[in-house]
Amino acid sequence: MADAVNDSIKINPKSISIVSGLSLLYLFISYLLLGFKSDQLVLVGIFNVLFYASVVTRKFILGFSIFIVYWIIFDYMKAFPNYYYKDVAIGGLYNLEKSIFGIRHNNALLTPNEYLLLKSNTVMDIFAGAFYLCWIPVPLGFAAYLFFKNKEQFLYFSLTFVVVNLLGFVVYYAYPAAPPWYIQVHGFNFHPLTQGNTAGLARFDKYFNVTIFKSIYAKGSNVFAAMPSLHSSYPVIVVYYGIKNKLGFINLFFITVTVGIWFTAVYASHHYILDVLAGILCATLGILLFNIILASSNLLKRSLLRYEKIIQ
């Protein structure tokens, strides 16, 4: 059995044809749905280079293929905007946020986003930007650590990440929602072709004379996907698996980053507090759902065991 698994990841005509076929299929479907983008070639290039470079890199990219599948699904959402299927929540969500979390300031009731916008300063801008830059590197860095330390936990973490995202995507289509910055820029009118906006994170870019967040938000799949805040979900998954793997003081870092990301989501006007709470709930439900499926499905356990042997 072990030999058969090892043979399945060797470079041979079969593996070459599979990798080449999947690469071409991805480029073809991407072109049909989204048109040509250089990012597509970069993704295919990275996968092929790592697959053919060595046994270690081959196992690494096969393991991280779980995240690649997630990225492709996320990218393809651009072809199916959620506002085609449901009306976008703009004023309703704004007023609900204000009614629950509104802050009285100068005889006016403000949302936390509006209040923090008035109180913004350079120090907070720098810390906020630094925390928000962690929302992908920290989960991926933690995943890389688990890949080399504990393959089983790596697979559990990766699949939990995907489950949480899929739950979030379902809500995106069931309840399209405009972010706080949308109202600050466009008011309460719906503009379907609105492009991504760095909002408060633009102050970080401006201070350091960079375009980090501008380039990130230019690639967004849909600006009307504020509920739930998956930015707020990801660090919850990291903290859960960090505690589960008994990482000690490193978990303090994870918890600090988590709280920092939650704060920044509101401070930078990318999410309401309601979005953040929905993101936390989404992560919690995703973790519970994956654990329930894992405990009740022998097929999943066997599949993951085989996957683990492939990348071992």
C-alpha positions as CSV (number, residue, x, y, z in Angstrom):
1,M,0.0,0.0,0.0
2,A,2.8,2.4,1.0
3,D,4.6,1.7,-2.3
4,A,1.5,2.3,-4.3
5,V,1.0,5.7,-2.6
6,N,4.7,6.7,-3.2
7,D,4.4,5.6,-6.8
8,S,1.4,7.9,-7.3
9,I,3.5,11.0,-6.7
10,K,6.5,10.1,-8.8
11,I,7.2,11.9,-12.0
12,N,6.0,9.6,-14.8
13,P,3.8,9.9,-17.9
14,K,0.6,9.6,-15.9
15,S,1.4,12.3,-13.4
16,I,2.7,14.6,-16.1
17,S,-0.4,14.2,-18.1
18,I,-2.6,14.8,-15.0
19,V,-0.8,18.0,-14.0
20,S,-0.6,19.3,-17.5
21,G,-4.3,18.5,-18.1
22,L,-5.5,20.2,-14.9
23,S,-3.3,23.2,-15.6
24,L,-4.7,23.7,-19.1
25,L,-8.3,23.0,-17.9
26,Y,-7.9,25.7,-15.2
27,L,-6.6,28.2,-17.7
28,F,-9.3,27.4,-20.1
29,I,-12.2,27.7,-17.6
30,S,-10.6,30.8,-16.1
31,Y,-10.5,32.4,-19.5
32,L,-14.1,31.6,-20.2
33,L,-15.3,32.9,-16.9
34,L,-13.0,35.8,-16.1
35,G,-10.9,36.5,-19.2
36,F,-7.1,36.3,-19.2
37,K,-5.3,37.5,-16.0
38,S,-1.6,37.2,-15.3
39,D,-2.4,35.8,-11.8
40,Q,-3.7,32.7,-13.5
41,L,-0.3,32.0,-15.1
42,V,1.5,32.8,-11.9
43,L,-0.7,30.2,-10.0
44,V,-0.1,27.5,-12.7
45,G,3.6,28.4,-12.8
46,I,4.1,28.0,-9.0
47,F,2.2,24.7,-8.9
48,N,4.2,23.2,-11.8
49,V,7.6,24.4,-10.6
50,L,7.0,23.0,-7.1
51,F,5.5,19.8,-8.4
52,Y,8.5,19.0,-10.6
53,A,11.3,20.6,-8.6
54,S,11.8,17.9,-5.9
55,V,10.0,15.2,-3.9
56,V,9.7,17.6,-0.9
57,T,8.3,20.5,-2.9
58,R,5.9,18.1,-4.7
59,K,4.5,16.9,-1.4
60,F,4.3,20.4,-0.2
61,I,2.3,21.7,-3.1
62,L,0.0,18.6,-3.1
63,G,-0.7,19.3,0.5
64,F,-1.4,23.0,-0.1
65,S,-3.6,22.2,-3.1
66,I,-6.5,22.4,-0.6
67,F,-5.8,26.1,-0.3
68,I,-5.4,26.4,-4.1
69,V,-8.9,24.9,-4.6
70,Y,-10.3,27.5,-2.1
71,W,-8.5,30.3,-4.0
72,I,-9.9,29.2,-7.3
73,I,-13.5,29.1,-5.9
74,F,-13.0,32.5,-4.4
75,D,-11.7,33.9,-7.7
76,Y,-14.5,32.4,-9.8
77,M,-17.0,34.2,-7.6
78,K,-16.2,37.3,-9.7
79,A,-18.1,35.6,-12.6
80,F,-21.2,35.2,-10.4
81,P,-21.7,38.5,-8.4
82,N,-24.0,37.8,-5.5
83,Y,-26.1,41.0,-6.2
84,Y,-27.5,39.1,-9.3
85,Y,-29.4,36.9,-7.0
86,K,-30.4,39.0,-4.0
87,D,-30.9,42.6,-3.1
88,V,-27.9,44.1,-1.4
89,A,-28.3,45.1,2.3
90,I,-27.1,48.7,2.6
91,G,-29.2,51.0,4.7
92,G,-30.8,48.2,6.7
93,L,-27.6,46.8,7.9
94,Y,-26.2,50.3,8.6
95,N,-29.2,51.2,10.7
96,L,-29.2,47.9,12.6
97,E,-25.5,48.4,13.5
98,K,-26.3,51.9,14.7
99,S,-29.3,50.8,16.7
100,I,-27.3,48.1,18.5
101,F,-23.8,49.5,18.8
102,G,-24.4,53.2,18.1
103,I,-22.2,55.8,19.9
104,R,-23.5,59.2,20.9
105,H,-21.1,61.9,19.7
106,N,-21.9,65.7,19.6
107,N,-25.7,65.0,19.8
108,A,-25.5,62.5,16.9
109,L,-25.7,58.8,16.9
110,L,-22.8,57.2,15.0
111,T,-21.9,53.7,14.0
112,P,-18.6,52.5,15.6
113,N,-17.0,52.9,12.1
114,E,-18.0,56.6,11.9
115,Y,-16.9,57.3,15.4
116,L,-13.5,55.6,14.9
117,L,-13.1,57.5,11.6
118,L,-13.3,60.7,13.6
119,K,-10.7,59.4,16.1
120,S,-8.2,58.0,13.6
121,N,-4.6,58.8,14.0
122,T,-1.2,57.7,12.6
123,V,-0.3,55.3,15.4
124,M,-3.6,53.5,15.2
125,D,-3.3,53.5,11.4
126,I,0.1,51.8,11.5
127,F,-1.0,49.1,14.0
128,A,-4.2,48.5,12.2
129,G,-2.4,48.0,8.9
130,A,0.1,45.7,10.5
131,F,-2.6,43.6,12.0
132,Y,-4.6,43.4,8.8
133,L,-1.6,42.3,6.9
134,C,-1.6,39.2,9.0
135,W,-5.0,37.9,7.9
136,I,-3.5,35.6,5.2
137,P,0.2,35.2,6.1
138,V,-0.5,34.0,9.7
139,P,-2.9,31.2,8.7
140,L,-0.7,30.1,5.8
141,G,2.4,30.3,7.9
142,F,0.7,28.2,10.6
143,A,-0.4,25.8,7.9
144,A,3.2,25.4,6.7
145,Y,4.3,24.8,10.3
146,L,1.7,22.0,10.7
147,F,2.7,20.6,7.3
148,F,6.2,19.9,8.5
149,K,5.3,19.1,12.2
150,N,2.0,17.2,12.0
151,K,0.5,16.2,8.7
152,E,-2.8,15.0,10.2
153,Q,-3.3,18.4,12.0
154,F,-2.3,20.2,8.8
155,L,-5.1,18.4,6.8
156,Y,-7.6,19.0,9.6
157,F,-6.7,22.7,9.7
158,S,-6.8,23.1,5.9
159,L,-10.1,21.4,5.5
160,T,-11.6,23.4,8.4
161,F,-10.4,26.5,6.7
162,V,-12.2,25.5,3.5
163,V,-15.4,24.6,5.4
164,V,-15.5,27.9,7.1
165,N,-15.0,29.7,3.8
166,L,-17.8,27.7,2.1
167,L,-20.2,28.6,4.9
168,G,-19.2,32.3,4.4
169,F,-19.7,32.1,0.7
170,V,-23.2,30.7,1.3
171,V,-24.0,33.7,3.4
172,Y,-22.5,36.0,0.8
173,Y,-25.1,34.9,-1.7
174,A,-28.0,34.6,0.8
175,Y,-27.3,38.0,2.2
176,P,-25.2,40.4,0.0
177,A,-24.1,43.3,2.2
178,A,-22.3,46.5,1.6
179,P,-19.3,47.4,3.8
180,P,-19.3,50.6,5.9
181,W,-17.0,52.4,3.5
182,Y,-19.5,52.0,0.7
183,I,-22.0,54.3,2.4
184,Q,-19.2,56.7,3.3
185,V,-18.3,56.9,-0.5
186,H,-21.6,56.2,-2.3
187,G,-24.4,56.8,0.2
188,F,-27.3,54.4,0.3
189,N,-27.7,54.0,-3.5
190,F,-26.8,50.7,-5.1
191,H,-24.0,50.8,-7.7
192,P,-23.4,47.3,-9.0
193,L,-20.0,47.9,-10.7
194,T,-18.4,49.4,-7.6
195,Q,-14.7,48.6,-7.4
196,G,-12.9,47.5,-4.2
197,N,-11.8,50.2,-1.8
198,T,-8.9,50.3,0.7
199,A,-11.0,52.6,2.9
200,G,-9.2,53.4,6.2
201,L,-6.2,51.2,5.2
202,A,-5.3,53.8,2.6
203,R,-3.8,55.8,5.4
204,F,-1.3,53.0,6.0
205,D,-0.4,52.9,2.3
206,K,0.0,56.7,2.3
207,Y,2.1,56.9,5.4
208,F,4.6,54.3,4.1
209,N,4.3,55.5,0.5
210,V,3.3,52.0,-0.7
211,T,0.3,50.4,-2.5
212,I,0.0,47.2,-0.5
213,F,-3.6,47.4,0.4
214,K,-4.5,49.1,-2.9
215,S,-3.2,46.1,-4.8
216,I,-4.9,43.6,-2.5
217,Y,-8.4,45.2,-2.7
218,A,-8.1,45.7,-6.5
219,K,-8.3,41.9,-6.7
220,G,-11.4,41.5,-4.5
221,S,-14.1,39.2,-5.8
222,N,-17.1,41.2,-4.7
223,V,-17.4,44.4,-2.6
224,F,-20.9,43.3,-1.5
225,A,-19.6,40.5,0.6
226,A,-19.1,42.2,4.0
227,M,-21.3,39.7,5.9
228,P,-19.7,37.6,7.4
229,S,-16.2,39.0,7.9
230,L,-14.0,36.1,6.9
231,H,-11.1,38.3,7.8
232,S,-12.4,37.8,11.3
233,S,-13.0,34.1,10.8
234,Y,-9.5,33.0,9.8
235,P,-7.6,33.9,13.0
236,V,-10.3,32.1,15.1
237,I,-9.4,28.9,13.2
238,V,-5.7,29.5,13.9
239,V,-6.3,30.1,17.6
240,Y,-8.4,26.9,17.8
241,Y,-5.7,24.7,16.2
242,G,-3.0,26.6,18.1
243,I,-4.6,25.7,21.4
244,K,-5.3,22.2,20.2
245,N,-1.7,21.7,19.3
246,K,-0.5,23.2,22.6
247,L,1.7,25.9,21.2
248,G,2.0,27.7,24.5
249,F,3.1,31.4,24.3
250,I,2.7,31.4,20.5
251,N,-1.0,31.2,21.1
252,L,-0.8,34.6,22.9
253,F,0.6,36.0,19.6
254,F,-2.3,34.4,17.7
255,I,-4.9,35.8,20.1
256,T,-3.3,39.3,19.9
257,V,-3.4,39.1,16.1
258,T,-7.0,37.9,16.2
259,V,-8.2,40.8,18.4
260,G,-6.2,43.2,16.3
261,I,-7.8,42.0,13.1
262,W,-11.3,42.3,14.6
263,F,-10.6,45.9,15.7
264,T,-9.1,46.8,12.4
265,A,-12.0,45.5,10.5
266,V,-14.2,48.1,12.2
267,Y,-11.6,50.8,12.6
268,A,-10.7,50.8,8.8
269,S,-14.5,50.8,7.9
270,H,-14.3,47.4,6.1
271,H,-16.8,45.7,8.4
272,Y,-19.5,46.5,10.9
273,I,-19.3,44.9,14.4
274,L,-22.2,42.7,13.2
275,D,-20.0,41.4,10.3
276,V,-17.2,40.6,12.7
277,L,-19.6,38.7,15.1
278,A,-21.0,36.9,12.1
279,G,-17.4,36.0,11.1
280,I,-16.7,34.6,14.5
281,L,-19.9,32.6,14.4
282,C,-19.1,31.3,11.0
283,A,-15.6,30.1,12.2
284,T,-17.2,28.4,15.2
285,L,-19.8,26.6,13.2
286,G,-17.3,25.6,10.6
287,I,-15.0,24.1,13.2
288,L,-17.9,22.2,14.8
289,L,-19.2,21.0,11.5
290,F,-15.9,19.7,10.4
291,N,-15.4,17.9,13.7
292,I,-18.8,16.3,13.5
293,I,-18.3,15.1,9.9
294,L,-14.9,13.8,10.8
295,A,-16.2,11.9,13.8
296,S,-19.1,10.3,11.8
297,S,-17.5,9.6,8.4
298,N,-15.2,6.6,8.1
299,L,-14.8,7.4,4.4
300,L,-13.4,10.9,5.2
301,K,-11.0,9.4,7.7
302,R,-9.7,6.8,5.2
303,S,-9.4,9.5,2.5
304,L,-7.5,11.8,4.8
305,L,-5.2,8.9,5.9
306,R,-4.4,8.2,2.3
307,Y,-3.8,11.9,1.6
308,E,-1.6,12.1,4.6
309,K,0.6,9.2,3.3
310,I,0.9,10.9,-0.1
311,I,2.3,14.1,1.5
312,Q,4.3,12.3,4.3
